[in-house]
Amino acid sequence: MQELIGKINAEMAAFNEDAQLQSEKANKAAGTRARKSTLNLEKLLKEFRKLSLEESKK
């Protein structure tokens, strides 16, 4: 579970950095990376939800 939380935090940091580059400097490549990060975050968050539910049933 801790490993998954670490992955989520790392992906969120990457998203924040790329989203700022896109909004502040109009960096199109950063926008593409930010959108890709959101897709990865969606998968990681779904996995977290699944694991969290399993842990709460114990």
PDB file of N, CA, C and O in Angstrom:
ATOM      1  N   MET A   1       0.821  -1.186   0.000  1.00  0.00           N
ATOM      2  CA  MET A   1       0.000   0.000   0.000  1.00  0.00           C
ATOM      3  C   MET A   1       0.875   1.264   0.000  1.00  0.00           C
ATOM      4  O   MET A   1       0.578   2.235  -0.697  1.00  0.00           O
ATOM      5  N   GLN A   2       1.963   1.236   0.797  1.00  0.00           N
ATOM      6  CA  GLN A   2       2.853   2.393   0.857  1.00  0.00           C
ATOM      7  C   GLN A   2       3.525   2.648  -0.490  1.00  0.00           C
ATOM      8  O   GLN A   2       3.732   3.794  -0.888  1.00  0.00           O
ATOM      9  N   GLU A   3       3.859   1.564  -1.181  1.00  0.00           N
ATOM     10  CA  GLU A   3       4.484   1.693  -2.496  1.00  0.00           C
ATOM     11  C   GLU A   3       3.524   2.381  -3.473  1.00  0.00           C
ATOM     12  O   GLU A   3       3.933   3.238  -4.256  1.00  0.00           O
ATOM     13  N   LEU A   4       2.261   2.001  -3.419  1.00  0.00           N
ATOM     14  CA  LEU A   4       1.245   2.589  -4.289  1.00  0.00           C
ATOM     15  C   LEU A   4       1.070   4.076  -3.974  1.00  0.00           C
ATOM     16  O   LEU A   4       0.943   4.890  -4.888  1.00  0.00           O
ATOM     17  N   ILE A   5       1.063   4.431  -2.708  1.00  0.00           N
ATOM     18  CA  ILE A   5       0.936   5.836  -2.314  1.00  0.00           C
ATOM     19  C   ILE A   5       2.135   6.633  -2.828  1.00  0.00           C
ATOM     20  O   ILE A   5       1.988   7.774  -3.265  1.00  0.00           O
ATOM     21  N   GLY A   6       3.310   6.030  -2.775  1.00  0.00           N
ATOM     22  CA  GLY A   6       4.502   6.683  -3.315  1.00  0.00           C
ATOM     23  C   GLY A   6       4.389   6.928  -4.811  1.00  0.00           C
ATOM     24  O   GLY A   6       4.780   7.987  -5.302  1.00  0.00           O
ATOM     25  N   LYS A   7       3.857   5.953  -5.536  1.00  0.00           N
ATOM     26  CA  LYS A   7       3.661   6.107  -6.984  1.00  0.00           C
ATOM     27  C   LYS A   7       2.663   7.221  -7.278  1.00  0.00           C
ATOM     28  O   LYS A   7       2.857   8.013  -8.199  1.00  0.00           O
ATOM     29  N   ILE A   8       1.595   7.274  -6.487  1.00  0.00           N
ATOM     30  CA  ILE A   8       0.583   8.319  -6.677  1.00  0.00           C
ATOM     31  C   ILE A   8       1.198   9.694  -6.438  1.00  0.00           C
ATOM     32  O   ILE A   8       0.969  10.622  -7.213  1.00  0.00           O
ATOM     33  N   ASN A   9       1.973   9.823  -5.371  1.00  0.00           N
ATOM     34  CA  ASN A   9       2.621  11.105  -5.062  1.00  0.00           C
ATOM     35  C   ASN A   9       3.594  11.522  -6.162  1.00  0.00           C
ATOM     36  O   ASN A   9       3.644  12.696  -6.531  1.00  0.00           O
ATOM     37  N   ALA A  10       4.361  10.581  -6.683  1.00  0.00           N
ATOM     38  CA  ALA A  10       5.320  10.889  -7.743  1.00  0.00           C
ATOM     39  C   ALA A  10       4.600  11.323  -9.016  1.00  0.00           C
ATOM     40  O   ALA A  10       5.017  12.278  -9.671  1.00  0.00           O
ATOM     41  N   GLU A  11       3.531  10.634  -9.364  1.00  0.00           N
ATOM     42  CA  GLU A  11       2.765  10.979 -10.567  1.00  0.00           C
ATOM     43  C   GLU A  11       2.096  12.340 -10.405  1.00  0.00           C
ATOM     44  O   GLU A  11       2.017  13.113 -11.360  1.00  0.00           O
ATOM     45  N   MET A  12       1.619  12.630  -9.207  1.00  0.00           N
ATOM     46  CA  MET A  12       0.988  13.921  -8.941  1.00  0.00           C
ATOM     47  C   MET A  12       2.001  15.056  -9.050  1.00  0.00           C
ATOM     48  O   MET A  12       1.687  16.131  -9.562  1.00  0.00           O
ATOM     49  N   ALA A  13       3.213  14.811  -8.568  1.00  0.00           N
ATOM     50  CA  ALA A  13       4.268  15.823  -8.678  1.00  0.00           C
ATOM     51  C   ALA A  13       4.605  16.088 -10.141  1.00  0.00           C
ATOM     52  O   ALA A  13       4.786  17.238 -10.542  1.00  0.00           O
ATOM     53  N   ALA A  14       4.688  15.027 -10.936  1.00  0.00           N
ATOM     54  CA  ALA A  14       4.976  15.177 -12.366  1.00  0.00           C
ATOM     55  C   ALA A  14       3.850  15.956 -13.049  1.00  0.00           C
ATOM     56  O   ALA A  14       4.104  16.819 -13.889  1.00  0.00           O
ATOM     57  N   PHE A  15       2.612  15.645 -12.683  1.00  0.00           N
ATOM     58  CA  PHE A  15       1.476  16.356 -13.256  1.00  0.00           C
ATOM     59  C   PHE A  15       1.540  17.841 -12.913  1.00  0.00           C
ATOM     60  O   PHE A  15       1.359  18.690 -13.786  1.00  0.00           O
ATOM     61  N   ASN A  16       1.796  18.155 -11.644  1.00  0.00           N
ATOM     62  CA  ASN A  16       1.853  19.554 -11.221  1.00  0.00           C
ATOM     63  C   ASN A  16       2.915  20.333 -11.992  1.00  0.00           C
ATOM     64  O   ASN A  16       2.680  21.459 -12.432  1.00  0.00           O
ATOM     65  N   GLU A  17       4.070  19.725 -12.145  1.00  0.00           N
ATOM     66  CA  GLU A  17       5.161  20.390 -12.861  1.00  0.00           C
ATOM     67  C   GLU A  17       4.791  20.651 -14.318  1.00  0.00           C
ATOM     68  O   GLU A  17       4.982  21.755 -14.829  1.00  0.00           O
ATOM     69  N   ASP A  18       4.256  19.619 -14.985  1.00  0.00           N
ATOM     70  CA  ASP A  18       3.905  19.769 -16.396  1.00  0.00           C
ATOM     71  C   ASP A  18       2.725  20.712 -16.592  1.00  0.00           C
ATOM     72  O   ASP A  18       2.703  21.479 -17.555  1.00  0.00           O
ATOM     73  N   ALA A  19       1.751  20.668 -15.702  1.00  0.00           N
ATOM     74  CA  ALA A  19       0.598  21.558 -15.820  1.00  0.00           C
ATOM     75  C   ALA A  19       1.023  23.020 -15.648  1.00  0.00           C
ATOM     76  O   ALA A  19       0.512  23.902 -16.339  1.00  0.00           O
ATOM     77  N   GLN A  20       1.951  23.273 -14.734  1.00  0.00           N
ATOM     78  CA  GLN A  20       2.447  24.640 -14.555  1.00  0.00           C
ATOM     79  C   GLN A  20       3.203  25.124 -15.788  1.00  0.00           C
ATOM     80  O   GLN A  20       3.041  26.268 -16.214  1.00  0.00           O
ATOM     81  N   LEU A  21       4.026  24.253 -16.356  1.00  0.00           N
ATOM     82  CA  LEU A  21       4.758  24.638 -17.569  1.00  0.00           C
ATOM     83  C   LEU A  21       3.798  24.979 -18.697  1.00  0.00           C
ATOM     84  O   LEU A  21       4.019  25.930 -19.447  1.00  0.00           O
ATOM     85  N   GLN A  22       2.732  24.197 -18.814  1.00  0.00           N
ATOM     86  CA  GLN A  22       1.768  24.450 -19.879  1.00  0.00           C
ATOM     87  C   GLN A  22       1.062  25.781 -19.655  1.00  0.00           C
ATOM     88  O   GLN A  22       0.921  26.573 -20.586  1.00  0.00           O
ATOM     89  N   SER A  23       0.622  26.030 -18.433  1.00  0.00           N
ATOM     90  CA  SER A  23      -0.155  27.244 -18.193  1.00  0.00           C
ATOM     91  C   SER A  23       0.710  28.506 -18.163  1.00  0.00           C
ATOM     92  O   SER A  23       0.272  29.562 -18.619  1.00  0.00           O
ATOM     93  N   GLU A  24       1.918  28.410 -17.639  1.00  0.00           N
ATOM     94  CA  GLU A  24       2.759  29.596 -17.508  1.00  0.00           C
ATOM     95  C   GLU A  24       3.543  29.922 -18.775  1.00  0.00           C
ATOM     96  O   GLU A  24       3.711  31.090 -19.127  1.00  0.00           O
ATOM     97  N   LYS A  25       4.020  28.883 -19.457  1.00  0.00           N
ATOM     98  CA  LYS A  25       4.898  29.124 -20.600  1.00  0.00           C
ATOM     99  C   LYS A  25       4.323  28.623 -21.920  1.00  0.00           C
ATOM    100  O   LYS A  25       5.007  28.635 -22.944  1.00  0.00           O
ATOM    101  N   ALA A  26       3.069  28.184 -21.896  1.00  0.00           N
ATOM    102  CA  ALA A  26       2.392  27.675 -23.093  1.00  0.00           C
ATOM    103  C   ALA A  26       3.190  26.550 -23.757  1.00  0.00           C
ATOM    104  O   ALA A  26       3.283  26.487 -24.983  1.00  0.00           O
ATOM    105  N   ASN A  27       3.758  25.676 -22.949  1.00  0.00           N
ATOM    106  CA  ASN A  27       4.557  24.559 -23.425  1.00  0.00           C
ATOM    107  C   ASN A  27       3.611  23.416 -23.823  1.00  0.00           C
ATOM    108  O   ASN A  27       3.035  22.755 -22.959  1.00  0.00           O
ATOM    109  N   LYS A  28       3.458  23.190 -25.130  1.00  0.00           N
ATOM    110  CA  LYS A  28       2.508  22.188 -25.620  1.00  0.00           C
ATOM    111  C   LYS A  28       2.907  20.766 -25.229  1.00  0.00           C
ATOM    112  O   LYS A  28       2.046  19.947 -24.909  1.00  0.00           O
ATOM    113  N   ALA A  29       4.196  20.473 -25.253  1.00  0.00           N
ATOM    114  CA  ALA A  29       4.658  19.127 -24.883  1.00  0.00           C
ATOM    115  C   ALA A  29       4.346  18.846 -23.416  1.00  0.00           C
ATOM    116  O   ALA A  29       3.995  17.721 -23.058  1.00  0.00           O
ATOM    117  N   ALA A  30       4.473  19.866 -22.569  1.00  0.00           N
ATOM    118  CA  ALA A  30       4.153  19.691 -21.153  1.00  0.00           C
ATOM    119  C   ALA A  30       2.669  19.406 -20.974  1.00  0.00           C
ATOM    120  O   ALA A  30       2.285  18.648 -20.083  1.00  0.00           O
ATOM    121  N   GLY A  31       1.834  20.006 -21.814  1.00  0.00           N
ATOM    122  CA  GLY A  31       0.402  19.732 -21.764  1.00  0.00           C
ATOM    123  C   GLY A  31       0.097  18.289 -22.096  1.00  0.00           C
ATOM    124  O   GLY A  31      -0.765  17.670 -21.473  1.00  0.00           O
ATOM    125  N   THR A  32       0.800  17.755 -23.074  1.00  0.00           N
ATOM    126  CA  THR A  32       0.627  16.350 -23.444  1.00  0.00           C
ATOM    127  C   THR A  32       1.048  15.442 -22.295  1.00  0.00           C
ATOM    128  O   THR A  32       0.363  14.470 -21.976  1.00  0.00           O
ATOM    129  N   ARG A  33       2.176  15.765 -21.678  1.00  0.00           N
ATOM    130  CA  ARG A  33       2.643  14.966 -20.541  1.00  0.00           C
ATOM    131  C   ARG A  33       1.676  15.064 -19.362  1.00  0.00           C
ATOM    132  O   ARG A  33       1.445  14.076 -18.665  1.00  0.00           O
ATOM    133  N   ALA A  34       1.114  16.244 -19.137  1.00  0.00           N
ATOM    134  CA  ALA A  34       0.164  16.424 -18.042  1.00  0.00           C
ATOM    135  C   ALA A  34      -1.094  15.587 -18.276  1.00  0.00           C
ATOM    136  O   ALA A  34      -1.616  14.972 -17.346  1.00  0.00           O
ATOM    137  N   ARG A  35      -1.572  15.567 -19.501  1.00  0.00           N
ATOM    138  CA  ARG A  35      -2.759  14.750 -19.808  1.00  0.00           C
ATOM    139  C   ARG A  35      -2.461  13.267 -19.635  1.00  0.00           C
ATOM    140  O   ARG A  35      -3.307  12.515 -19.151  1.00  0.00           O
ATOM    141  N   LYS A  36      -1.265  12.844 -20.028  1.00  0.00           N
ATOM    142  CA  LYS A  36      -0.872  11.448 -19.838  1.00  0.00           C
ATOM    143  C   LYS A  36      -0.802  11.116 -18.350  1.00  0.00           C
ATOM    144  O   LYS A  36      -1.198  10.027 -17.933  1.00  0.00           O
ATOM    145  N   SER A  37      -0.304  12.046 -17.559  1.00  0.00           N
ATOM    146  CA  SER A  37      -0.228  11.836 -16.108  1.00  0.00           C
ATOM    147  C   SER A  37      -1.614  11.645 -15.505  1.00  0.00           C
ATOM    148  O   SER A  37      -1.789  10.842 -14.589  1.00  0.00           O
ATOM    149  N   THR A  38      -2.600  12.380 -16.015  1.00  0.00           N
ATOM    150  CA  THR A  38      -3.955  12.228 -15.467  1.00  0.00           C
ATOM    151  C   THR A  38      -4.492  10.828 -15.734  1.00  0.00           C
ATOM    152  O   THR A  38      -5.198  10.262 -14.900  1.00  0.00           O
ATOM    153  N   LEU A  39      -4.162  10.272 -16.886  1.00  0.00           N
ATOM    154  CA  LEU A  39      -4.599   8.902 -17.183  1.00  0.00           C
ATOM    155  C   LEU A  39      -3.922   7.904 -16.257  1.00  0.00           C
ATOM    156  O   LEU A  39      -4.558   6.970 -15.772  1.00  0.00           O
ATOM    157  N   ASN A  40      -2.631   8.102 -16.013  1.00  0.00           N
ATOM    158  CA  ASN A  40      -1.909   7.220 -15.091  1.00  0.00           C
ATOM    159  C   ASN A  40      -2.436   7.362 -13.671  1.00  0.00           C
ATOM    160  O   ASN A  40      -2.565   6.374 -12.948  1.00  0.00           O
ATOM    161  N   LEU A  41      -2.740   8.602 -13.273  1.00  0.00           N
ATOM    162  CA  LEU A  41      -3.291   8.835 -11.938  1.00  0.00           C
ATOM    163  C   LEU A  41      -4.634   8.134 -11.771  1.00  0.00           C
ATOM    164  O   LEU A  41      -4.923   7.569 -10.716  1.00  0.00           O
ATOM    165  N   GLU A  42      -5.443   8.176 -12.813  1.00  0.00           N
ATOM    166  CA  GLU A  42      -6.748   7.513 -12.750  1.00  0.00           C
ATOM    167  C   GLU A  42      -6.585   6.021 -12.451  1.00  0.00           C
ATOM    168  O   GLU A  42      -7.298   5.473 -11.610  1.00  0.00           O
ATOM    169  N   LYS A  43      -5.656   5.373 -13.133  1.00  0.00           N
ATOM    170  CA  LYS A  43      -5.409   3.948 -12.906  1.00  0.00           C
ATOM    171  C   LYS A  43      -4.897   3.692 -11.490  1.00  0.00           C
ATOM    172  O   LYS A  43      -5.348   2.768 -10.812  1.00  0.00           O
ATOM    173  N   LEU A  44      -3.950   4.523 -11.055  1.00  0.00           N
ATOM    174  CA  LEU A  44      -3.384   4.344  -9.716  1.00  0.00           C
ATOM    175  C   LEU A  44      -4.428   4.575  -8.629  1.00  0.00           C
ATOM    176  O   LEU A  44      -4.455   3.857  -7.629  1.00  0.00           O
ATOM    177  N   LEU A  45      -5.279   5.567  -8.820  1.00  0.00           N
ATOM    178  CA  LEU A  45      -6.300   5.861  -7.816  1.00  0.00           C
ATOM    179  C   LEU A  45      -7.357   4.764  -7.748  1.00  0.00           C
ATOM    180  O   LEU A  45      -7.869   4.461  -6.671  1.00  0.00           O
ATOM    181  N   LYS A  46      -7.683   4.169  -8.893  1.00  0.00           N
ATOM    182  CA  LYS A  46      -8.612   3.042  -8.882  1.00  0.00           C
ATOM    183  C   LYS A  46      -8.011   1.861  -8.132  1.00  0.00           C
ATOM    184  O   LYS A  46      -8.704   1.175  -7.381  1.00  0.00           O
ATOM    185  N   GLU A  47      -6.717   1.628  -8.341  1.00  0.00           N
ATOM    186  CA  GLU A  47      -6.031   0.547  -7.632  1.00  0.00           C
ATOM    187  C   GLU A  47      -6.000   0.835  -6.130  1.00  0.00           C
ATOM    188  O   GLU A  47      -6.184  -0.069  -5.315  1.00  0.00           O
ATOM    189  N   PHE A  48      -5.765   2.103  -5.770  1.00  0.00           N
ATOM    190  CA  PHE A  48      -5.768   2.483  -4.354  1.00  0.00           C
ATOM    191  C   PHE A  48      -7.134   2.229  -3.730  1.00  0.00           C
ATOM    192  O   PHE A  48      -7.229   1.708  -2.619  1.00  0.00           O
ATOM    193  N   ARG A  49      -8.173   2.594  -4.438  1.00  0.00           N
ATOM    194  CA  ARG A  49      -9.529   2.397  -3.917  1.00  0.00           C
ATOM    195  C   ARG A  49      -9.796   0.914  -3.673  1.00  0.00           C
ATOM    196  O   ARG A  49     -10.366   0.529  -2.652  1.00  0.00           O
ATOM    197  N   LYS A  50      -9.376   0.101  -4.624  1.00  0.00           N
ATOM    198  CA  LYS A  50      -9.567  -1.348  -4.498  1.00  0.00           C
ATOM    199  C   LYS A  50      -8.827  -1.898  -3.272  1.00  0.00           C
ATOM    200  O   LYS A  50      -9.395  -2.646  -2.476  1.00  0.00           O
ATOM    201  N   LEU A  51      -7.554  -1.515  -3.134  1.00  0.00           N
ATOM    202  CA  LEU A  51      -6.767  -1.981  -1.988  1.00  0.00           C
ATOM    203  C   LEU A  51      -7.312  -1.452  -0.668  1.00  0.00           C
ATOM    204  O   LEU A  51      -7.317  -2.161   0.338  1.00  0.00           O
ATOM    205  N   SER A  52      -7.766  -0.210  -0.676  1.00  0.00           N
ATOM    206  CA  SER A  52      -8.309   0.390   0.532  1.00  0.00           C
ATOM    207  C   SER A  52      -9.563  -0.357   1.005  1.00  0.00           C
ATOM    208  O   SER A  52      -9.747  -0.597   2.198  1.00  0.00           O
ATOM    209  N   LEU A  53     -10.406  -0.712   0.057  1.00  0.00           N
ATOM    210  CA  LEU A  53     -11.615  -1.471   0.407  1.00  0.00           C
ATOM    211  C   LEU A  53     -11.268  -2.842   0.952  1.00  0.00           C
ATOM    212  O   LEU A  53     -11.897  -3.311   1.900  1.00  0.00           O
ATOM    213  N   GLU A  54     -10.266  -3.492   0.360  1.00  0.00           N
ATOM    214  CA  GLU A  54      -9.839  -4.804   0.841  1.00  0.00           C
ATOM    215  C   GLU A  54      -9.294  -4.700   2.260  1.00  0.00           C
ATOM    216  O   GLU A  54      -9.577  -5.556   3.098  1.00  0.00           O
ATOM    217  N   GLU A  55      -8.513  -3.657   2.536  1.00  0.00           N
ATOM    218  CA  GLU A  55      -7.935  -3.453   3.864  1.00  0.00           C
ATOM    219  C   GLU A  55      -9.028  -3.188   4.909  1.00  0.00           C
ATOM    220  O   GLU A  55      -8.920  -3.637   6.050  1.00  0.00           O
ATOM    221  N   SER A  56     -10.047  -2.481   4.528  1.00  0.00           N
ATOM    222  CA  SER A  56     -11.092  -2.144   5.491  1.00  0.00           C
ATOM    223  C   SER A  56     -11.966  -3.339   5.826  1.00  0.00           C
ATOM    224  O   SER A  56     -12.654  -3.326   6.847  1.00  0.00           O
ATOM    225  N   LYS A  57     -11.956  -4.366   4.999  1.00  0.00           N
ATOM    226  CA  LYS A  57     -12.752  -5.570   5.247  1.00  0.00           C
ATOM    227  C   LYS A  57     -12.062  -6.542   6.192  1.00  0.00           C
ATOM    228  O   LYS A  57     -12.687  -7.491   6.666  1.00  0.00           O
ATOM    229  N   LYS A  58     -10.779  -6.318   6.473  1.00  0.00           N
ATOM    230  CA  LYS A  58     -10.025  -7.234   7.339  1.00  0.00           C
ATOM    231  C   LYS A  58     -10.393  -7.074   8.771  1.00  0.00           C
ATOM    232  O   LYS A  58      -9.850  -7.769   9.629  1.00  0.00           O
TER     233      LYS A  58
END
